Amino acid sequence: MFEGFTPQTSNFLWELAFNNERPWFLAHKEEFERVLNTPFKALAADTAELMARRLPRRSFRLHVSRIYRDARRLFGRGPYKDHLWFTLKDNDILLEGPCFWFELGAADYSYGMGFYSATAAQMAAFRRKVDANPARFERLAKSVMKTGFAVTGEEYARPKGHRSQIIDQWYNRKRLGLEISRDFGGEVLSSELPVLLADSFEKLLPMYDFFMEVYLEEPGSNRK
């Protein structure tokens, strides 16, 4: 059961960022398990359990990141990540599809929903779906933007078009998501964090379902 992170969690991640090498990590393995790995896995499991309990007809798959970087993709960096994340996504989704997520670093944390790694074809499918019924999308956008989440994602240098003030915030992006980002502290120190995340993810569910429609309609999407 998740009981909250502690200031030691942030301290460990800061120290790891400045001592990202195997001997240091092995010397602090017990601390890693105690202040970061164990509570993080508990947070992920508790959040997934709450979502399953609240939405029994849905089937979300939980994925929790490991602290170890892929040795093939170090690119001069140390062998350990200085942040952890987990995702919840439909069982049909592989990599390039919408998901709910939470990420924790030394200085901050964030959570939200969006395409984990959208392809150009998926974003084109998104624009086609918006164009097919802009009034529906505006209603969805207005609803989720009342929740305090910010629209995120790299924008195109050349906009794909103008639809409306609300739609344009979504329409002209290479990747797309909704995010809340805060400094480390506050909510992450509370045992109520799984409830906060489940509450937030439920509020984003209508837009998640819209993204799922895009994902399932795009022929190039990777699905099981």
N, C-alpha and C positions, 0 to 999 in steps of 0.2 A: 504493500500500500504506500502511495506517495505521501510523504510528510512535509514536502517543501525542500527546495534547495537552500543552501546557506551561503554566507559571504565567502566561506572556504571554497565553494564551487567556483566562484569568479576568480579567487586568488590562484587556484590550481590552473585554470585555463590561461591566466596571464603568465604564470611561470612556465607553462608548457610552450607558450608562444615564443618565449625568450630562451628556452632550453630544449628545443625540439630535436632531441637525439635519443637514441636507444638507451645508453647507460643511465641518463637522467630519468627517463620514463620508468625503467625497471626498478630504480631505487625508490620511485614514488608510486609503484603499482598499487599498493594497498590504499593509499590516499585517493588515487584515481577511482578505485572501486567504491570507496566509501562516500566520497563527496560528489561524484559525478556519474559514474556508470550505473550504479545500483539505483539511485533515485531517478535517473533519466529513464531507465527501462520501466520503472514502476509508474512514472508519469505516462509514458506511452501506453502501457497496458491498461491503466485505469481509464484513460481517455477513450481507448478503443472499446473497453467494456461498457462504458456509459453510452457511447454511440450505438452499440449493438442492443443495449437494453431499451433505449429510447426509440430506435428505428429497427424493430425486429424483422421487418420485411426487406431491409437493405442488407447487403453483404459487403463490408469493407475489409480490405486486407491491410494489415499493419506492417510497415517496414521501418526498422530502426537502424540508423547509420552506425557504422563501427568507427572507432577512433583512428584506425589504421588507414593511411592513404594507400591507394593502389600503387604498388612499386613501379609499375610501368608508366605512371603519370606524375612523378614527383617534380620534374622540371626544376630541379635545384632547391626545392622546398624540403623541409624535414619530413620524416616518415609518419607523423601524427597530425591529425586535424586539430585545429584550435577551436572547433565548434562541433556540436552534435545536432542532429535533426531526426524527426520521424515524419512519416506520411501515412495517411489513410486514403485509400482509393478503392474503387470498385474492383471486384475480382477479375473483370474482363480486361482491365487496363494493364499494359506492360509499362514501358518507360514514358512514351510521349502522349500523355493524357492528363486530364485534370485530377487534382488531389487536394486534400486538406493537409496542412503541414504546421509544424512547430520547430523553431530553431533556437538554439541557445549558444551564446558566445560569452567571452569574458566581460565585455562591456555592455552588452544588450541582449535582447531576445525579441523574437518576432513570430507571428503566426498568421495564417490566412488560408487562402484557397486560390488555385489557379492551375494553368498548364505548367507541369514541371519542366518540360522541354518541348515547347511547341515547334512544329515544323511549319515551313512557309505554306504548305498545302493546307494545314489545319487552320492557319490564320486566314487564308483565303476563303475556306469553308465557313469560318466564323462570320466574315463580312457578308458572304452570300446569305447566310441565315438571318443576320440583322436586316439586310435589305429586303428580305422576303416579308418581314413583319416588323418594321421599326417601332410601331406603337407598343407591341408586346415587349420588345427589348427595353424601351424607355421605362416602362412600368417596373421591370425587373431592376434596372439600374437605379432608379429613384429609390426603390425599396432597400436595396443593399447598402446604398450610400448613406442612408440614415443610421446605419449601425456603427459608424465611426471608422470603417475600413477605407483605406486609400487605394485608388487604382494604380497599379504599378506595371512596369514593363518598358523595355526600350522602345522609343518611338522611331518611326521611319523618318529619314531626312526629308523625303518627299512624301507628303501626306497622300493616303490612298483615296481621299475624297472628303467632302463635307456633307454631313447628314443633319446634325443638330448639335447644340452646345453640349448636351448630355452625352449623346452617342459618340461624338468626336473624341471624348476622353478615352474611349475604349477602342474605337475603330482603327486608329492610326498607330497601332503598336505591333512590334515584331513578336513580342511575348506578352502575356496578359495574366494579371492576377489581382487579388485584393489582399491587403496587408495592414497589420498593426505592428508597429515597432516601438519598443520602449527601452529605456536604460535598465540595466540589471538592478533588481531590487523589487520591492512592492509585491506584485502578484506571484512572482516566481519563488518567493520565500514562503508562500502560503500553501497549506495542504489542500486548499480549495481550487488550485490551478486546474486540475482535470475537469471540474465542473465548469469553470470559466471557459475552457477550450471547447467543451462539448456544447455549451450554450452558444458560443460564437459560431461554431461550425454549423449548427442547426439553422442559425439566421442566414447563413450563406448557401444553404441547400438549394433554394430555387435557382440561383445562378449556377451552382455546380451542375444541376440537372440540365440547364441550358448548354453548358460546356460539354456535358456528356452527349447530348444530342449531336453537337458538332463533331465530337470524336467518333461516334458510331456511324455518322453519315459520310465521313471522309474516307474514301476507298483506300488511301495509303496508310491509314492508322494501323499501328501494331496491336493486334488483339490476340488473345488465346484462341 
